[in-house]
Amino acid sequence: MSSPRTVTPGPELQSTKEPGLKTQTPAQGSGQISSKEQPNAHHEDTMRPGLDTLKRAFSWVSPQASQASKEDAGLLRRSSRFLFRSFRRTMDEGLASGQSQGAAMPEEPCMVTDGVSQQESTRVGPKDLEFEAEGKSVADLITERQLLAAFAQLRYLETKLVAEKASRTFEQDPTAFARRAMDLCLHYDGLAAEIGAIVRETLGPEGIDQAALVEVARVVRAEEEAHPELPADGDFLRTPRHWRRHWEDAVRRSAQERVRRSGAGLASEPDQGASDLAQLLAELGGWVRRDLQKVRLVVQPAYAAAGFPAWETYLRAFHSAVAQRLQELAHAARGCEQLYLLLDWAANVYGSPDFLGDPDLALLTEPLPPLLAPDVWARLESDYTSFLETKIASCFDGILQLEQSRWAAAKAPDVLQGLYHSPLSIDVHMLVAEHVKAAAAISAELEATTLRICTRALSLFLPRFEKSFLESEAVSEPHLGAYINACELLRTSLLSRFPGTLEELEKPLVAATCNFQKHLLQGLQKDVQPLFRVLCTKSWLTQDTLYPIMDKVVAFAHHLKHVAPPLAKDTLQEVHRYIVREYLAQALRPRERFRGMERVNGAHKMNVEAQAIGDTFQGLGSEATWLNQAIPCVAEILGETYKDDIQRHLETLIQSYPDIRRNHILAILALRRLGRRRNQSLLQHAQDLLRAAAKAVGSGAAQDRVLFEEIELSTFMDQLVTCI
């Protein structure tokens, strides 16, 4: 309990040796009015005691209560108005019994009471009523925070005043009753104000003695027992004063003051940035944590003896204050970072079981209401996602600029773990993963929304990136291989980490990968295409024209070793198919025609080169062995000396490659020059085989192997075939 404090003397409730009230004759110039004063006294003299009493009521309130005077002014005004209304009813009863008009109380004192200031309270009037117990007045007991003793005296005077009223003691002097009742009510209000001051000081830097808190709890319980319910006759003196509610209001005001005081230096400028808001929230959390720990460990035990739910009341009060403060900050928050800070603090910092340092401190018999109202939370999430869309799009623009700077520097991609590497996959993966993880910490709904935003942004980014790269001067096998690896890594990693949520990304990622593969093949095709022109010419019979082609294929395959294995394998098999297809296209569209031994030697050379092509690709790792029979089958038809066996070779060719067409058969027969009748017979048999093969392809019996279908014959060849 705090030490006694020196205060300005005020009205005192005094008694004689026998507990009771004693009327006194006012001393000269004191301004006191005896209880036996005639009711027909001058109006100004009649009103002075009540006014002086009201002024003195503010003088003995402790400095702490004076600080809370503005907060408790409503309580004082309400009790004063109620007092004067009751006083007028008393005067009306006196008038009805024949009392003179001069004793009537005008309505002016109500205005005076409402307008009294703290400066006026220092002007002390006469002592109207005094009650001495152990040498101390009620005012002194309140000032020294002997609340139970003060309440006991007030309760005694209240009982005595009610009894005197019931015995019609004041029928001739209702003003005296009103004055004493006013004094009593003001002392009650002063005691309530002291309760509020104690609550205000509880969490202050100096703290408060636990004995004072025990005193508060006991006096509140005592008042509830003394005034359990509204009296049947409506007597305002015995009306419940609801000090428990007053105590709860004081706790709420204290919590609001403490919360508002945290981060006060930063709160005036919330738009400074996310760092200031983060500091403000950190300070807010620190203040609330320290205060609630003090309540649980120090304040709650003091109240517990009186059965006061201090912990629940303080926790709800701070929760409400924090919610109000957070809504104010949410209203002023700007930008993605600030909005996320608020959401994260509400969901993960304040909402954490470890917020108070001990999970037991966060328990309540009933759950607390949401820290932010559902509509406020929804607005925060909506604003956050709106800013997030712009931010993520900006981040993808930054990734594109970084890649463009690498292209401008003509820097070759690194090789990590045997594969061409581009930071593109890491940048994109980190961008998506970090935002989705941050959103998941807030709520599942925000996580799903963030995933959709990232998916949409990445889907729009991939075509822009692909176009920008292919239009640059940095297109090369290493860069193409690096971006093929990047797309494949994104496809596997993102879809495995977020299964079922990023499926729509599969299509744009696969499309980008295929386009990069296509351009990779186009580079090789551009290099080897001119070399195929010398095939199946007379100079070809005596030169090794295949070596330059296969040399470029081997060099190209070296780059494929640094591409992701599944894609490298597919690309190599596509190169294998392209080489065989172009070889056959040159054979079916010869620049020069062979006769006799030239044709036989050409067929032999085709078999040798077909074997070389097959061995080379097998050594490189191609598994497209189905391509190995195409060139030898055509070579066997060209070089067959026993014409009856040509039909057998045609059957093998058609069965092995169901995509071959009639024009291709005609072109092969034209190269062999077997004669009209034999050609027609072979062509008719081939057409029967082609129809059977077409049915097999339609029923799914044949595999999807495309080779001859992509070989286009010129108009000249069509005319030549028609002539044959």
Secondary structure, 3 states (H helix, E strand, C coil): CCCCCCCCCCCCCECCCCCCCCCCCCCCCCCCCCCCCCCCCCHHHHHHHHHHHHHHHHHCCCHHHHHCHHHHHHHHHHHHHHHHHHHHHHHHHHHHCCCCHHHCCCCHHHHHHHHCCCCHHHCCCCCCCECCECCECHHHHHHCCCHHHHHHHHHHHHHHHHHHHHCCCCCCCHHHHHHHHHHHHHHHHHHHHHHHHHHHHHCCCCCCCHHHHHHHHHHHHHHHHHCCCCCCCCCHHHCCCCHHHHHHHHHHHHHHHHHHHCCHHHHCCHHHCHHHHHHHHHHHHHHHHHHHHHHHHHHHHHHHCCCCCHHHHHHHHHHHHHHHHHHHHHHHCCHHHHHHHHHHHHHHHCCCCCCCCCHHHHCCCCCCCCCCCHHHHHHHHHHHHHHHHHHHHHHHHHHHHHHHHHHHCCCCCEEECCEEECHHHHHHHHHHHHHHHHHHCCCHHHHHHHHHHHHHHHHHHHHHHHHHHHCCCCCCHHHHHHHHHHHHHHHHHHHHHCCCCCHHHHHHHHHHHHHHHHHHHHHHHHHHHHHHHHCCCCHHHHCCCHHHHHHHHHHHHHHHCCCCHHHHHHHHHHHHHHHHHHHHHHHHCCCCCCCCHHHHHHHHHHHHHHHHHHHHHHHHCCCCHHHCCHHHHHHHHHHCCCHHHHHHHHHHHHHHCCCCCHHHHHHHHHHHCCCHHHHHHHHHHHHHHHHHHHHHHHCCCCCCCCCHHHCCCCHHHHHHHHHC
